[in-house]
Amino acid sequence: MTIEKLPFGETKDGKPVELYRLKDSGITVEVITYGAAIRSIIVPVGDTVRDVALGFDDVAGYEANKGYHGAAIGRIGNRVANAEYKMNNKLYELDANDGKNSLHGGFIGFDKQVWTAREENNALVMMLLDKEGTAAGYPGDMRVEIKYTLENGELGIDYKANCTEDTPINLTNHCYFNLAGHDSGSIENHKIQIFSHKITPVDDTLIPTGKYMDVTNTPFDLRELTVIADGINSLNRQIELGGGYDHNWVLSHEAYRSLAPAAILECDGLSMTCLTTKPGIQFYSGNMMQGETGKERAVYSKRTGLCLETQYFPNAVNTPGFPAPLLRKGDTYMHKTVYKFRGI
């Protein structure tokens, strides 16, 4: 893998942002220090190349955007009910930035901060000190490292964190994929497979009910490759609540701390397999995209990109039956996700 460092402009308050270009086996991945965001994934397909990640041409695009395009997400990815949680017999209040709930770390999550970077052992490492008080409700100073590697068609993302106090944690990445190309329109023609037989169903604010739902005979049965359009507009209450797919699948690998396949995505001669050590994956079909102007003047309208966010379950911090998203003082949080590309 080779790494090239380039300037990518400045934030509105004058902080410089850098772009790192990773290359290996014909694939090019661009990561910027604003939000540690994946800006591009350029993959060879036949005799041409295709950029399959949605993104923006400048820092201003990322600052203005509310869709978390390509960004690292933390401290808690996904939703927290009523923007609060209780830990160590103390109630913590979070930013209510999604109606009455908290979403993706609040108003100043990891996606809205400038990270520092270093090159190390054939990898790009993004680093952030998320100080107590940066985002409302999260205790202690958290040090985070996210390592990006590119080898043999595999984009690896390794997460590592520790904190000076006990804290909830659920780190993920919010890359929007479109395997036909970032500017090619709807993702409804993609085929998807998710290795799961149950989801965590949601209420009308997209907070899990705390129960599990078997996917059999529902639009959520994606255990075989399925065209997204076949289920996304179904007359199903959960589909109606999400405006499409915006749900967490409980992954079938019980010993989830080992790297295992979570999902497969296919379209137009290209396949992407997502592997992870996490217990869940959020399939979000871009239902709330609102026509943002992205790279090369592409318009990112509703469902022109999809996310596969590996994670603990949404609102796990308030749901005792879910795997606990808790990092204790003195411990180290680690997990890994891989996106593997190949022609078909």
N, C-alpha and C positions, 0 to 999 in steps of 0.2 A: 504494500500500500504506500502511495505517496501522499503527502499533505502539502498544500499550498496555502499561504496566508495572504489575504487581501483586505484592504479597507472597505467598509460597507456604510460609511457615513456616520452621522451623529444623531443622538436622541435630541428631542426638543430642548432639553436642558444641558446640551453640550457634551454628553458622554460619548466617546468614540465607540463604534461598533465594528467588529471584525468579522470577516467571512473566512471559513476554512473549507477548502476543497479537497475531499478525499477521493483517490482514484485507485481502482484495483479491478482486474479481470474485465475491463471494458465498462465498468460502472463508475459513475461519478456521483458523489453525495456532497451537498453543500450544507454546512451548519453555521449559523451566525451566533454571536455572543449575546444578542438580545433574546432573552427567553430560552437560550440554548436550543434554538429552533432549527429543525430540519427544513431547509428552504427548497431543496431540489433533490430528486433521486432520478438520475438519468441512466436508463437501462437499454442495452442493445436488444433489439427485436428484429430478427431477420437481418436485412441489409440496412436497417436504419436504427436510430436511437429515439427514445421516448422519455420525456420527463413526467413521472407518475405521481409527483407530490405537489400539492397546491401551495402557493406562497406569494410573496410580494417582491416588487422591484427595489424597494427602499425601506429604510427604518420607519419612515412616517406611516407606511402601510401597516406595519406591525403594531405601531403605537395606537393607531386609530381602530384597528380591528378588534372585535369582541368575540371572535370565533376560535381563538387559541391556535391558530394555524401553525402546525409543526412544533409547537412549544413543549418544553418540559413543564409538567404540572405538579404542583405541591403547595403547601404541605399535604393537603388532603385532596386528591383527585376525586372527581364526581361530587355528589350532593350530600349535604349534611342537613338533616331535618331541623327546621326552626332555627337554623344558624346557631346551634349551641350543642354542647356535649358536657358530660360530667366525667371527671377523672380524679382519682385520689380524693373523693368526697368534696370536690370543688366544681362549681358550675362555670364553664367558660363560654363566653359569647363571641360569635364569629361575625364576619361581614355578611349581611343579608343582601347578596348581589344576584339572587335568582328568586324573585318574589320574596317569600318569607324564609327561604332556604339559603344556605351558602353553597357556592359552586366553585370547584377548581381552585381553592385557596383564597378566595375573596378578591377584593378590589386590587390588591398588590400581591398577586401570587408569583410563583416562580416565572411565569410567562411574561411578566411586566418588569423584570429586573435584568440588568446587564451583568453577565457572567464573565469570569476571567477564564483563560484557556492556557493549556500547555500541551506539548507533544511529548509522549512518553511511550517507549516500547512499542512502536508501530501502532499507536492509538492517539486519538484526540480526547483529552480530558477537559471537561467543562467544570468549573468550580464556583460555588456560591456560598457566602456566609449570610444566612437568613436570620437576621437579628430579631430578638424578642421585640415585638411591637411593630415590626414592618407590616405585617398583616394582623388585624385584630384577632385576639383570642388564642394565639399559639405561644406557649411558654418556651423559654430558653432560647439559646443561640444554636441554630442548627447549621452544621457544615455538610454540604452536599457535594459529591463528585459524580458526574455522569460521563462514562467512557464510551466513545463511539469507535467501533472498529469496522473495517470493510475487507472481506476476504472471501474469495471464491463464490461471489454472488450473494454473500450474506452480510447484511447490516446488523451488527450487534450493538445493543445498548445495555450497559452494565451500570446499575445504580448502587451508590454507597452513601450512607449518611450516619452521623451521630449528633447528639444534642446534649446541652448542659443541663437539661431538665427532662423529665418524662414528657413525652409528646405523642399525639396521634400522628400517623404518617401513612400516606398512600400515594407514592410517586408513579407517574406514568408519562407517556408521550401522546400528543394530540395531533399527529400527522394526518392530514386528509389525503387519501389515496384515490387515484383514478387511473386504472391500469391501461386505459385507452389513451391516456395523456391528460395532463392537468387542464387543458383547454378544450376537451372533447365532448363536454355536455354531461348528460345524466349518467349516474352509476347504476341505474336500474337494470341495465342489460348484463351486469356482472353476475357471475355465479359465485356463490359463497357456501362454504362448509364450516360448521363449528362443532368441535368435538365435545358435545354436551347434550345431556338429556333433560336438563331442567334450567329454568331461569328464576330470577328473583323478581316476581311481579311487582308492579308499582301502583301507587295511588294517583290521584289526579294532579299532584305536584311532582310526579316522577320520583317519589321516595319509595323504596321497597317496603312492602307490607310486613316483612320479616318472615314470610312464608316462602315455600318453593312451589313452582308449578311445572309439572311434567309437560314436555313439549309435544308429546304424541298427538297427532291429529290437530295441530295448530300451525299457524304461519311461522312459529318459532322452531319447528322441527327442521333444522338445517344439518342433520347428521349426514346427509348425502349432498353433493353439489347441487345447489338450487338457484335458479334465476331469481334475483332479488325482486323483480317486478311481480313474480308469482304470489308473493305474500305481503308486500309492503302496503298495498291498498285494500287489504282484506277487511271484511266486516267482522273485526275482532276487537273486543274492548281494549285489550292491551295495546294493539296497534293504534287504535283511536287515541288513547291517552298519550302515546309517544309521538303522534303525528307521523308514524312510520316506525322504524326500528330505532329505539334509544333505550336499550335494555342490557342488563348484565346476565351473561350465561355462566353457569356454574360448571367449571371445567371438569371433565371426567377423570383426569389423572389425580387420584386421591393423594398420592405422595407428591404434592404439587411443588415441592421445593427442588425437584429435579427438572431440568429443561425438557419440555415435552410439547408436541404440536397442540395448538389451540384453535387455529382456523386456517383455511385455504381460500384464496381469492383468485378467480380466473377471469380474463377478458382479452379478446382480440390477440391471441397468440402469446400471452404472458400469464405466468402463474406466480403468486406470492404466498408463501407459507409463513405463518406467524407462530413462533414457539416462545414459551415463557415458563418461568418458575412460579408465577402467581396463580391463585385459585380461581380467578374470574377474568372475563373479557367483556368489555362494553362494545357492542356493535352499534355505532351511531351512523345513520344513513343520511346525515346532512339535512335534516328536515327543516332546520331553522336558518339555513343560509339565505342571505338576503340580497344577492346580486352585487357582492363586493368586486371591485376591480383588482385583479391579481396580476401575476407576472405576464408580461407581453400583452397587456391590455385585455387579457382573458376575463370574462365575467363569470364569477362563481355564484351561480344561482342555486336555488333549492335543489338538493340532491345531486350536485355535480362533484361531490367528493364524499368519502366515507372514512370513518375512523374505526380502528381496532385497538382499543385501549386496554392493555393488560393491567390488572388491578386487584386490590381487595374489593369486596362487595360495597356498593354505595351505602352510605349511612351505617357502615359496620361499627363505627365508634359509638352508636346508640343502639345497637342490636346485639344482645349477648350471644345469640345463637350463631352469629357469623364469625368467621376467622378474625381475630383481633388485630386491628391496624395500629399497634402500639410500639413505640420505640422507648425503651427505658434508658434513663441516664446511665452512661458508661457502656451501653451495648452498641452494636453496629448493625445497621439495617442494610441488607443487600438483596438485590434480585436482578434477573437478566431477562431480556427480551431480544429475539432475533427475527428479522424479516428477511426471508430467503427468496430470491428471484430466480426464475428459470423460464426459458422459452418452451412453448407447447405446440 
